[in-house]
Amino acid sequence: MKRRQFSNVVAGLAALSAIALVVPASRQVDAADATLPGDGIVRAKSAYPMADTIDRITDDLKAKNIILFDVIDQAKLGRDAGIDLNPSALVVFGNPPLGAQFLTAKAESGLDWPVRLLVFEDSEGQVWMAYTDFQWIARRHNITNRVEQFAMASEVIASIVSSATH
């Protein structure tokens, strides 16, 4: 029974991942917009092509002394599996002294740390950035005692995204 439950969970996560990557026009928001969709995903249109967007983000992380853990080329992983994907990369980064604050508040919040910023190209060739809103993460994990830290994380991610929106 455990194997079947695990398979169902994996299938459910795969379905949710596919849904999360769909960006209908009515759900796109500017990174500075305080109104967020119910899924907690903040979307911002890049002003640059895919490679330049990733370069601008990683350069900004370096300038801010934020640790870049990895840039995962999801399109390449798809190709390697025989699946054709639009360009898509997951930029994984963080600031352990800040991120650890959330983990000390609730261990399960480690599901959302380090920070993940998805950079992807839609079917029209437009490059987008998407990340999970930190206030949404706070509500998800019912963390109420790290207000300043969540506000700081929100400011930092907005600044990083802005490096590719102007």
Secondary structure as UniProt FT lines:
FT   HELIX           2..20
FT   HELIX           25..27
FT   TURN            31..32
FT   TURN            38..39
FT   STRAND          41..45
FT   HELIX           50..63
FT   TURN            64..65
FT   STRAND          67..73
FT   HELIX           74..80
FT   TURN            81..82
FT   STRAND          88..94
FT   HELIX           96..105
FT   HELIX           107..112
FT   STRAND          115..121
FT   TURN            123..124
FT   STRAND          127..132
FT   HELIX           134..140
FT   TURN            141..142
FT   HELIX           147..162
FT   TURN            163..165
//
